[in-house]
């Protein structure tokens, strides 16, 4: 049976706690955090949940409490009922629209509408179904890039999850050399399955998707396919900052970087890291509490 620890506080307090967690180098990866509005009609109060595979002890409670300024909010422990998470994850996962794209699970019928590109992504695989504000925001930003005349010959989706953003980029630029990577091995089979569902060809040629499992840019296949004209990274603020120079070194002159996974309150730190790496903001989009950033080399007009 799994458990969770819960704390309720003001929105900015929970956002700061989530940001602080990213800065803890020795954080227990079995303690998974999430934050959300208690009442969607009143976004001022948020709840932080910390999921644990077993009954949390004093160490887990202390770790969560340390993310808050003193006095920390009350931290409550709750045992969770055993659920069929595949079934649960499908509940309420309605199709989403972002730019020209529509993303649905296999449970929903196709939409026959001119000008709409549709992707089918099972909800129970890996992060990146399009439901999260960052993924939807990236889809909209990719559409905006296309509208403004961006024409990458090579592109990479780092932290691809389900492959969705790579699929969208490949639709927009069908002749590009496309690469997707993720640190999580479960994403490999998920991307293969989703390629079949969405008629995307795996391979290393133009118009094909090369999928690799890699920790950041530390992979011979990724390095061999660089430099990229477009690099997409929808991950988290802390690794985005840590890998700023790695990403910058993998992007071609006059190339583009699309970043997401960062809260709006974290944007200044992320932008500062990429400014030091030689990039400037070209365009930003805010979806809910999340920022989506389109960056270009500072010295490109």
Secondary structure by P-SEA (a helix, b strand, c coil): cbbbbbbbccaaaaaaaaaaaaacccccccbbbbbbbcccccccbbbbbbbbcccccaaaaaaaaaaccccccbbbbbbbcccaaaaaaaccccccccccbbbbcccbbbbbcccbbbbbbcccccccccccaaaaaaaaaaaaaaaacccccbbbbcccccaaaaaaaaaaccccbbbbbbccaaaaaaaaaaaaaacccccccccbbbbbbccccccaaaaaaccccbbbbcccaaaaaaaaaaaaaaccccbbbbbccccccaaaaaaaaaaaabbbbcbbbbcccbbbbbbcccccc
